[in-house]
Amino acid sequence: MFSKHRADFPTLNVDNPPIYLDNACMTLRPNSVIEAIRSYYEESPGCGGRSVHRYATTVSRKMMSCRKKMGELFNAEQSDEIVFTKNATHSLNQVAKGLSWNKGDVVLTTDREHNSNLVPWLQLEQEQGIDHRVVRSNQDNTFNIEAFEEACANAGKNLKMVSLSHVGNLDGVATPVKQAAKIAKDHGALVCIDGAQSTPHMKVDVQDLGIDFMAFSIHKMMGPSGMGGLWGKMELLENMRSIQSGGSTVDTSHYDSMQWSKPPARFEGGLGNYAGILGTNAAIDYISKIDLNQVHEHEVSLNRVMTSILKDVDGMSIIGPQDPALRGGICSILLDNIDAHDIAILLDEAADVMVRSGMHCVHSWFNDKGINRGSLRASAYLYNTEDEVKLFAETLVEAVEALG
Ligand SMILES: Cc1ncc(COP(=O)(O)O)c(C=O)c1O
């Protein structure tokens, strides 16, 4: 379905390209993104939003256009609700540490969060006495809406924030965010979504979801590394502190005072990653032309192939629901007797297959289950093919049978 797109990616457009299945970590980048980064350094290496010479105005114009397109992609009410950040981690930290908390304020997350949506809340618990509570998933890792509703009710008027991954990087399981957001709102909470694993793979409409904040990673959306974003409702951003202060965060300063800038400038302190923003501009153009519903379908169809080969093999088990339709493009495998890193190296060296091994920054889930060996995670994207995932799964089976 997306085979024509392979030609756009230089790492795939070679003889015997490797099989890249580490897309949940970082996707490949198309030529247009690489070209936009090159053109920044070679044609307009200026400083956006500050100087007024032609290099700078070119960058400022492209920054504005990028923000507008990102706002459109997520159906934000206005483009100034989009903040450029370093990554989703930065965005989630901005939300957690930019809002004001009282001792005993309850923040709910789930038991399958990436450290980026866990550690900032744990830090606030240690430093400011918030009450961070974890909502347990169902046995198969799907979201437990009853347990969530009960946790909201139990927190009562102390419930201040619900911060949920939209799609988990551990297993690809999606949270029914619209339903959860409605429940959280009925209990008076703000809703923050970690969209790192949803925005590259499905159409996300922040207004339709009924949420307040969303963090996302541009490097998982075919954009440059070191780029992410935060969307927030303007009235909330206007009342939020910036976690960094300095150039661009203020409209003016005196020896004894300053006046904060309006969002998004308030949150974009210091000289920006302009090459990254121009690369992001090209990535948003690229992803906006793709039907993300079809991307999701394609990934599920690849996951069906992987799952059908791996599901009944002795010595391994797939994390999460066994139905691949509930795991998007992610197939995360626990190996009984073999170190996942060893297999990942072997797959790379012997079969040119790149996957991720380890705990994927979801240590808390593994620790809770007493699993100390991590998993092997294959994560597909639009440019992957059935032949590729088949080769990955068959090679894995051979390796486990030989070594297990
Ligand atoms: C679900 C999830 N949240 C947050 C992150 C952190 O993203 P970033 O590297 O952009 O900070 C990741 C990265 O893998 C992720 O998968």
The ligand as an SDF file (V2000), in Angstrom:
LIG
                    3D

 16 16  0  0  0  0  0  0  0  0999 V2000
    5.0270    6.5690   24.8190 C   0  0  0  0  0  0  0  0  0  0  0  0
    6.2700    7.4120   24.8400 C   0  0  0  0  0  0  0  0  0  0  0  0
    6.2740    8.5240   25.5750 N   0  0  0  0  0  0  0  0  0  0  0  0
    7.3360    9.3340   25.6300 C   0  0  0  0  0  0  0  0  0  0  0  0
    8.4790    9.0420   24.9310 C   0  0  0  0  0  0  0  0  0  0  0  0
    9.6300    9.9630   25.0040 C   0  0  0  0  0  0  0  0  0  0  0  0
    9.7480   10.6120   23.7810 O   0  0  0  0  0  0  0  0  0  0  0  0
   10.9520   11.6000   23.4980 P   0  0  0  0  0  0  0  0  0  0  0  0
   12.1260   10.7600   23.1870 O   0  0  0  0  0  0  0  0  0  0  0  0
   10.4750   12.4140   22.3350 O   0  0  0  0  0  0  0  0  0  0  0  0
   11.1500   12.4120   24.7050 O   0  0  0  0  0  0  0  0  0  0  0  0
    8.5300    7.8860   24.1490 C   0  0  0  0  0  0  0  0  0  0  0  0
    9.7420    7.5160   23.4110 C   0  0  0  0  0  0  0  0  0  0  0  0
    9.9670    6.4010   23.0570 O   0  0  0  0  0  0  0  0  0  0  0  0
    7.3840    7.0560   24.0970 C   0  0  0  0  0  0  0  0  0  0  0  0
    7.3690    5.9550   23.3460 O   0  0  0  0  0  0  0  0  0  0  0  0
  1  2  1  0
  2  3  1  0
  2 15  2  0
  3  4  2  0
  4  5  1  0
  5  6  1  0
  5 12  2  0
  6  7  1  0
  7  8  1  0
  8  9  2  0
  8 10  1  0
  8 11  1  0
 12 13  1  0
 12 15  1  0
 13 14  2  0
 15 16  1  0
M  END
$$$$
